[in-house]
Amino acid sequence: MFLKLLAISIVFVGLALSGLGLGILLKPGGKFPETHVGRNKEMRKLGIKCSRHVDTGCVPCGNGRICSSC
């Protein structure tokens, strides 16, 4: 029973990964989405530039420089 469930699970995970890969390959200019907060356009629109700023409460310096942790 366990082996049957394991085999079915592996097949479904393989199909899901194949579908994701095909979606990226077939989409014009397809590439993985940007996941780093600092380079993500949508996060910049929200005013979030660095996840470390949010986590540590870092405030950019007045001279235009960011804190030393980023």
C-alpha positions in Angstrom: 0.0 0.0 0.0 2.8 2.4 0.9 4.7 1.8 -2.3 1.6 2.4 -4.4 1.0 5.7 -2.6 4.6 6.7 -3.0 4.6 5.9 -6.8 1.4 7.9 -7.3 2.8 10.8 -5.4 6.0 10.8 -7.4 4.0 10.7 -10.7 1.9 13.7 -9.6 5.0 15.7 -8.4 6.7 14.9 -11.7 3.7 16.1 -13.7 3.5 19.3 -11.7 7.2 20.1 -12.2 7.0 19.2 -15.9 4.0 21.6 -16.3 5.9 24.4 -14.6 8.9 23.9 -16.8 6.9 23.8 -20.0 5.1 26.9 -19.0 8.4 28.8 -18.7 9.8 27.3 -21.9 6.7 28.0 -24.0 6.0 31.6 -22.7 7.6 34.3 -24.9 10.6 35.6 -22.9 9.8 33.1 -20.2 12.0 33.0 -17.2 11.6 32.4 -13.5 10.0 35.2 -11.6 12.4 37.4 -9.6 12.1 36.4 -6.0 14.7 38.7 -4.4 12.8 41.6 -2.7 15.3 44.3 -3.8 14.9 43.5 -7.5 11.1 42.8 -7.6 9.1 45.5 -9.3 6.0 44.9 -7.3 7.8 45.0 -4.0 9.4 48.3 -5.0 6.0 49.7 -5.8 5.0 48.9 -2.2 8.1 50.8 -0.9 9.8 47.6 0.3 13.4 47.6 -0.9 15.2 45.1 1.3 13.7 42.4 3.6 16.5 43.1 6.1 15.1 46.6 6.5 11.7 45.3 7.5 13.2 42.6 9.7 15.7 44.7 11.6 13.8 48.0 11.5 16.7 49.6 9.6 16.1 53.2 8.4 18.2 54.6 5.5 20.7 57.2 6.5 20.0 60.8 5.6 22.9 61.0 3.1 21.2 58.6 0.7 23.1 55.5 1.9 21.4 52.4 3.2 22.2 50.7 6.4 25.3 48.5 6.6 23.3 45.2 6.7 22.2 45.4 3.1 
